[in-house]
């Protein structure tokens, strides 16, 4: 529903801005400014984004640079595109990849060597009989699981670990053999930064400062954390719209993961970086990469299906109106950014907007720009008449490989399942959270969107959907256009979050009924024998301990929210005692149930079956806590 509303809102805004633009002349700064002003200001107001910056570069110059809103609302300081420092988030990774390719160019690194050759204080653990290489890290195919709870982002500089210590302490499990599946990895990026630091002898922020920022005259950019005093007063404050007003948020610090998302940079500085990428690695006499190295960097290095967009070396391929773009997006709690580089037309667009609403603004800009200045259309695909014969092989539940497998973080991915089903019109229906989109088969295992006006992920291309097949002809996974760096796994019934959630909901409902029954029938229970009363109390222990845990979990998550990204509070740790108690209560109930059947306790077979049903649900809860890594204090923070 959100994506539909955003698209309708954007169509109305674009209709108004197009009327002002008259001709879609991308070389005319006035036309570009008129178009963007007619779109951005209404979107910021509608979605409560406090500030933003937009840069359009073309050829060898910045065509358009403008700030929107206030970098500091309390002091009414407007955004200055040249000096205001925004947080590009994961666009920071592009500087890490450039640093890696610089060292490859200088002969200090080999993309296909085992990364352990470049590590000094620890080693990546062996798995799958294959080493992890830099090429795997740059294409997000190293096979690492994803983890973040309690350590990825912080606000307390005194708790930040060094890059080397962070990589050693928070090494993730290797789930897939390298080079097989894409799973976006902040760890892989930070590990690459450590390798650059090791071979260059410089701390990562210092390396980028000397080898990129100074070379490109990016005077208002830094990876140093906390923000150095020399930039005091330049940072755009992070705001969230809460209770009818903007509230300033603490500065997010990434510590050892700074290279993956911790950059501070002005809009114009990001424009200079984009111009260097557009112009064979050089900007105004400064060169960060040789032309042939940059060409290799921007060439496709991995794709699950060559008919779709894939991964260059660190740069992500996307397609907009038939035009290939390379770049990266970036999302932090308080800033949302995008960098799109169009080599075909010599264009680059950089945007960054503050607040939750800033995400909707940044997602809208690049698609709207290409719809206005590079419009295209294609007829809708026609479903093949025999598709129903093979539709079932594609249907099922899919999970992104970018998820956690070994820690409690696994539980946080329960709401990220994709359901693919067949329709009566010989199409596939791709459903994710509250959105759905129809796809039509156009080639073997390749599907195209039936309606380009329908969006699951606002602002992201969703034109193609491709499936993976094993040697037995079984469908094992899929990839969709917006995320060539994050493939999906088709999972069996037992791994489907919907099944776990349905059984969980049913179990908690029954447990609530158990407590209600125990309360209202407490007088009748007095007539039972001691052994029968113990059996009934075992039900109460199971019901109360499980309900208490989920009540505590809701309370802890509502109180601590996003702060769990940088620390694990005592309340969270204390809460995890409850699943242990609930599991012990479940085992105790199982023992009592065996006694009930062996000795004929309780009043009749119906009462014993009812008692046994509660026992089965208690056993399910033990499995639930085990499968989702909730039992055993399995967190990394």
Residue pairs with C-beta under 8 A, 6 or more apart in sequence:
1 434
1 435
2 434
2 435
2 458
3 435
3 454
3 455
3 456
3 457
3 458
4 454
4 455
6 360
6 363
6 364
6 455
6 458
6 459
7 453
7 455
7 458
9 43
9 46
10 39
10 43
10 364
10 368
13 38
13 39
13 42
13 43
14 38
14 39
14 368
14 371
14 372
16 38
17 34
17 35
17 36
17 37
17 38
17 39
17 372
18 35
18 372
20 34
20 35
20 38
21 31
21 34
21 35
21 38
21 372
22 31
23 31
24 31
24 372
24 373
24 375
25 31
26 32
26 58
26 345
26 347
26 373
27 58
27 63
29 63
29 64
32 56
32 63
32 64
33 64
33 66
35 369
35 372
36 54
36 56
36 64
36 66
36 365
36 369
37 66
39 364
39 365
39 368
40 52
40 54
40 68
40 361
40 365
41 68
43 49
43 360
43 361
43 364
44 52
44 68
44 69
44 353
44 357
44 358
44 361
46 357
47 355
47 356
47 357
47 358
47 360
47 361
48 241
48 246
48 355
48 356
48 357
49 69
49 353
49 354
49 355
49 357
49 358
49 360
49 361
50 69
50 70
50 73
50 237
50 239
50 241
50 246
50 354
50 355
50 358
51 67
51 68
51 69
51 70
51 71
51 79
51 84
51 236
51 237
51 239
51 353
51 354
52 67
52 68
52 69
52 79
52 351
52 352
52 353
52 354
52 358
52 361
52 362
53 65
53 66
53 67
53 68
53 79
53 81
53 84
53 86
53 236
53 266
53 267
53 350
53 351
53 352
53 353
54 64
54 65
54 66
54 68
54 81
54 267
54 349
54 350
54 351
54 365
55 62
55 64
55 65
55 81
55 267
55 268
55 270
55 271
55 274
55 348
55 349
55 350
55 351
56 62
56 63
56 64
56 65
56 347
56 348
56 349
57 63
57 271
57 274
57 275
57 278
57 347
57 348
57 349
57 350
58 345
58 346
58 347
58 348
59 278
59 346
60 275
60 278
60 279
61 275
62 268
62 271
62 272
62 275
65 81
65 82
65 267
65 268
65 271
66 81
67 78
67 79
67 80
67 81
67 84
67 267
68 79
68 353
69 78
69 79
69 354
70 76
70 77
70 78
70 79
71 77
71 78
71 79
71 80
71 84
71 234
71 235
71 236
71 237
72 233
72 236
72 237
73 237
73 239
73 246
73 248
74 248
77 233
79 236
80 266
81 266
81 267
81 268
82 220
82 266
82 267
82 268
83 220
83 234
83 266
84 234
84 235
84 236
84 266
84 267
85 220
85 221
85 227
85 231
85 234
85 235
85 236
85 264
85 265
85 266
86 236
86 264
86 265
86 266
86 267
86 335
86 337
86 352
86 354
87 236
87 238
87 252
87 263
87 264
87 330
87 332
87 334
87 335
87 337
87 352
88 263
88 265
88 270
88 330
88 335
88 337
88 339
88 352
89 261
89 263
89 329
89 330
89 331
89 332
89 335
89 336
89 337
90 186
90 260
90 261
90 328
90 329
90 330
90 331
91 263
91 270
91 327
91 328
91 329
91 330
91 337
91 338
91 339
92 223
92 258
92 259
92 260
92 261
92 262
92 263
92 330
93 189
93 259
93 260
93 261
93 314
93 328
94 273
94 314
94 315
94 327
94 328
94 339
95 208
95 212
95 223
95 259
95 263
95 273
96 189
96 192
96 193
96 196
96 204
96 259
96 260
96 314
97 138
97 192
97 297
97 313
97 314
97 315
98 212
98 288
98 289
98 297
98 314
99 192
99 193
99 196
99 204
99 207
99 208
99 211
99 212
100 109
100 134
100 138
100 192
100 195
100 196
100 314
101 289
101 293
101 294
101 296
101 297
101 313
102 211
102 288
102 289
102 293
103 109
103 196
103 199
103 200
104 110
104 111
104 134
104 293
105 289
105 290
105 293
108 199
108 200
109 118
109 134
109 195
109 196
109 199
110 134
111 133
111 134
111 135
111 138
111 313
112 133
112 134
112 135
113 133
113 134
114 131
114 132
114 133
115 124
115 131
115 132
115 133
115 134
115 137
115 191
115 195
116 123
116 124
116 131
118 195
118 198
118 199
119 194
119 195
119 198
120 164
120 198
121 164
121 168
122 164
122 167
122 168
122 171
124 131
124 132
124 171
124 174
124 191
125 171
125 174
127 143
127 174
127 177
128 143
128 174
128 176
128 177
128 178
129 177
130 177
130 178
130 179
131 178
132 142
132 143
132 174
132 178
133 178
134 192
134 195
135 301
135 313
136 142
136 143
136 178
136 179
136 188
137 185
137 188
137 189
137 191
137 192
138 192
138 301
138 311
138 313
138 314
139 182
139 301
139 302
139 311
139 313
139 314
139 485
140 182
140 183
140 184
140 185
140 188
140 311
140 485
140 486
141 178
141 179
141 180
141 181
141 182
141 183
141 302
141 311
142 174
142 178
142 183
142 185
142 188
143 174
143 175
143 176
143 177
143 178
143 180
143 181
143 183
144 172
144 173
144 174
144 175
144 183
144 185
144 187
144 188
145 172
145 173
145 174
145 175
145 183
145 403
145 404
145 405
145 406
146 172
146 183
146 184
146 185
146 186
146 402
146 403
146 404
146 409
147 170
147 172
147 187
147 404
147 407
147 409
147 636
148 186
148 409
148 565
149 407
149 408
149 409
149 412
149 564
149 565
149 568
149 635
149 636
149 637
150 564
150 565
150 566
150 567
150 568
150 635
150 636
150 637
151 166
151 170
151 566
151 636
151 637
152 186
152 254
152 257
152 565
152 566
153 252
153 253
153 254
153 257
153 332
153 333
153 565
153 566
154 160
154 252
154 253
154 254
154 255
154 566
154 567
155 250
155 251
155 252
155 253
155 566
156 253
156 566
156 567
157 225
157 226
157 253
159 255
159 566
159 567
160 225
160 253
160 255
160 256
161 169
161 255
161 256
162 256
163 190
163 193
163 194
163 197
163 203
163 204
163 256
163 258
163 259
164 194
164 256
165 256
166 190
166 255
166 256
166 257
167 187
167 190
167 191
167 194
167 256
169 636
170 187
170 256
170 636
171 187
172 185
172 187
173 405
173 406
175 183
175 401
175 405
176 183
176 401
179 302
181 401
181 477
181 487
181 489
182 302
182 304
182 311
182 401
182 402
182 479
182 484
182 485
182 486
182 487
183 400
183 401
183 402
183 403
183 485
183 486
183 487
184 402
184 483
184 485
184 486
185 402
186 257
186 260
186 261
187 257
187 260
189 257
189 259
189 260
190 256
190 257
190 258
190 259
190 260
192 259
193 204
193 258
193 259
193 260
194 204
196 204
196 207
197 203
197 204
197 207
200 207
202 210
204 223
204 258
204 259
205 222
205 223
205 224
205 225
205 258
208 223
209 222
209 223
211 288
212 218
212 273
212 288
213 219
213 221
213 222
213 269
215 286
215 287
215 288
216 269
216 272
216 273
216 276
216 283
216 284
216 286
216 288
217 272
217 283
217 284
217 286
218 265
218 269
218 272
218 273
219 269
220 231
220 234
220 265
220 266
220 268
220 269
221 263
221 264
221 265
221 266
221 269
221 270
222 228
222 231
222 263
222 264
222 265
223 258
223 259
223 262
223 263
223 264
225 253
225 254
225 255
225 258
225 262
226 251
226 253
227 235
227 251
227 264
231 264
234 266
235 251
235 264
236 335
236 354
237 248
237 249
237 354
238 248
238 249
238 250
238 251
238 252
238 332
238 333
238 334
238 335
238 354
238 355
239 246
239 247
239 248
239 249
239 334
239 354
239 355
240 246
240 247
240 249
240 334
240 355
240 356
241 247
241 355
241 356
241 357
246 355
249 333
249 334
252 262
252 332
252 333
252 334
253 262
254 260
254 261
254 262
255 262
261 330
261 332
267 350
267 352
270 339
270 350
270 352
271 348
271 350
272 283
273 283
274 339
274 341
274 348
274 350
275 283
275 348
276 282
276 283
276 286
276 287
276 288
277 294
277 298
277 326
277 341
277 348
278 341
278 343
278 346
278 347
278 348
280 291
280 294
281 287
281 288
281 289
281 290
281 291
281 293
281 294
282 288
289 297
296 313
297 312
297 313
297 314
297 315
298 312
298 313
298 315
298 326
298 343
299 312
299 313
300 306
300 310
300 311
300 312
300 317
301 310
301 311
301 312
301 313
302 310
302 311
303 309
303 310
303 311
303 317
303 484
304 310
304 466
304 468
304 477
304 479
304 484
304 487
305 445
305 446
305 466
305 479
307 443
307 446
307 464
307 466
308 446
308 464
308 466
308 479
308 481
308 484
309 316
309 317
309 318
309 319
309 324
309 481
309 484
310 317
310 484
311 317
311 484
311 485
312 326
315 326
315 327
315 328
315 341
316 326
316 327
316 328
316 329
316 484
316 485
317 324
317 325
317 326
317 484
318 324
318 325
318 326
318 327
318 340
318 460
318 461
318 481
318 482
319 325
319 461
319 463
319 481
320 340
320 366
320 367
320 370
320 374
320 461
321 370
321 371
321 374
321 375
321 376
322 376
323 342
323 344
323 345
323 370
323 374
324 342
324 343
324 344
325 340
325 341
325 342
325 366
326 340
326 341
326 343
327 338
327 339
327 340
327 341
327 348
328 338
328 339
329 337
329 338
329 339
329 362
330 336
330 337
330 338
330 339
330 352
331 337
331 359
333 562
333 565
334 354
334 355
335 352
335 353
335 354
335 358
336 352
336 353
336 354
336 358
336 359
336 361
336 362
336 363
337 350
337 351
337 352
337 353
337 362
338 349
338 350
338 351
338 352
338 362
338 363
338 365
338 366
339 348
339 349
339 350
340 348
340 349
340 350
340 366
341 347
341 348
342 348
345 374
349 365
349 366
349 369
351 361
351 362
351 365
351 366
352 358
352 362
353 359
353 361
353 362
360 458
360 459
362 459
363 457
363 458
363 459
363 460
364 458
364 459
365 459
366 459
367 459
367 461
380 440
380 450
380 451
381 440
381 441
381 442
381 448
381 450
382 440
383 425
383 426
383 427
383 440
383 441
384 426
384 441
385 426
387 426
387 427
387 441
388 422
388 426
391 422
391 426
391 428
392 422
393 474
393 475
394 420
394 422
394 428
394 467
394 475
395 420
395 421
395 422
395 428
396 419
396 420
396 475
396 490
396 491
397 417
397 418
397 419
397 420
397 490
397 491
397 495
397 496
397 497
397 498
398 417
398 418
398 419
398 420
398 477
398 478
398 488
398 489
398 490
398 491
399 413
399 416
399 417
399 418
399 488
399 489
399 491
399 495
399 497
400 413
400 416
400 418
400 483
400 486
400 487
400 488
400 489
401 477
401 486
401 487
401 488
401 489
402 486
403 410
403 413
403 416
404 410
404 412
404 413
404 629
406 629
406 634
407 629
407 634
407 635
407 636
408 576
408 628
408 629
408 630
408 634
408 635
409 629
409 635
409 636
410 628
410 629
411 628
411 629
411 630
413 497
414 497
414 500
414 501
414 628
415 433
415 497
416 433
416 497
417 496
417 497
417 498
418 430
418 431
418 432
418 478
418 488
419 431
419 432
419 498
420 428
420 429
420 430
420 431
420 478
421 428
421 429
421 431
422 428
422 429
423 429
423 438
425 438
426 440
426 441
427 438
427 439
427 440
427 450
428 438
428 439
428 440
428 441
428 447
428 465
429 436
429 437
429 438
429 439
430 436
430 437
430 438
430 439
430 456
430 465
430 480
432 456
432 457
435 455
435 456
435 457
436 456
437 449
437 450
437 451
437 454
437 455
437 456
437 462
438 449
438 450
438 451
438 454
439 447
439 448
439 449
439 450
439 465
440 447
440 448
440 449
440 450
441 447
442 448
445 466
445 467
445 468
445 469
445 475
446 464
446 465
446 466
446 467
447 464
447 465
447 466
447 467
448 463
448 464
448 465
449 462
449 463
449 464
449 465
452 463
455 462
456 462
457 482
460 481
460 482
461 481
461 482
462 480
462 481
462 482
463 481
464 480
464 481
465 478
465 479
465 480
465 481
466 478
466 479
466 480
467 475
467 477
467 478
468 475
468 476
468 477
468 478
468 479
468 487
469 475
469 476
470 476
475 490
476 489
476 490
477 487
477 488
477 489
477 490
478 487
478 488
478 490
479 487
479 488
480 488
493 499
500 624
500 627
500 628
503 620
503 624
504 624
506 617
507 546
507 617
507 620
507 621
508 546
508 547
508 550
510 543
510 613
510 614
510 617
511 542
511 543
511 544
511 546
511 547
511 614
511 617
512 543
512 547
514 539
514 540
514 542
514 543
514 614
515 540
515 543
515 544
515 547
518 525
518 536
518 539
518 540
525 533
525 536
528 536
529 601
531 595
531 599
531 601
532 601
532 602
534 592
535 592
535 593
535 595
535 596
535 601
535 602
535 611
536 611
538 585
538 588
538 589
538 592
538 593
539 589
539 611
539 614
541 585
541 588
541 589
542 582
542 585
542 586
542 589
542 614
542 618
542 621
543 614
545 578
545 581
545 582
545 585
546 582
546 618
546 621
548 578
549 575
549 578
549 579
549 582
552 575
552 578
553 575
556 569
556 571
556 572
556 575
557 564
559 571
560 569
560 571
560 572
563 569
564 572
564 637
566 637
567 637
568 635
568 637
572 635
573 633
576 630
576 631
576 633
579 625
579 630
579 631
580 631
580 632
582 621
582 622
582 625
583 621
583 622
583 625
583 631
585 618
586 615
586 618
586 619
586 621
586 622
587 622
589 614
589 615
589 618
590 615
590 618
590 619
593 611
593 612
593 615
595 601
596 602
596 608
596 611
596 612
597 608
597 612
601 608
602 608
602 611
624 630
625 631
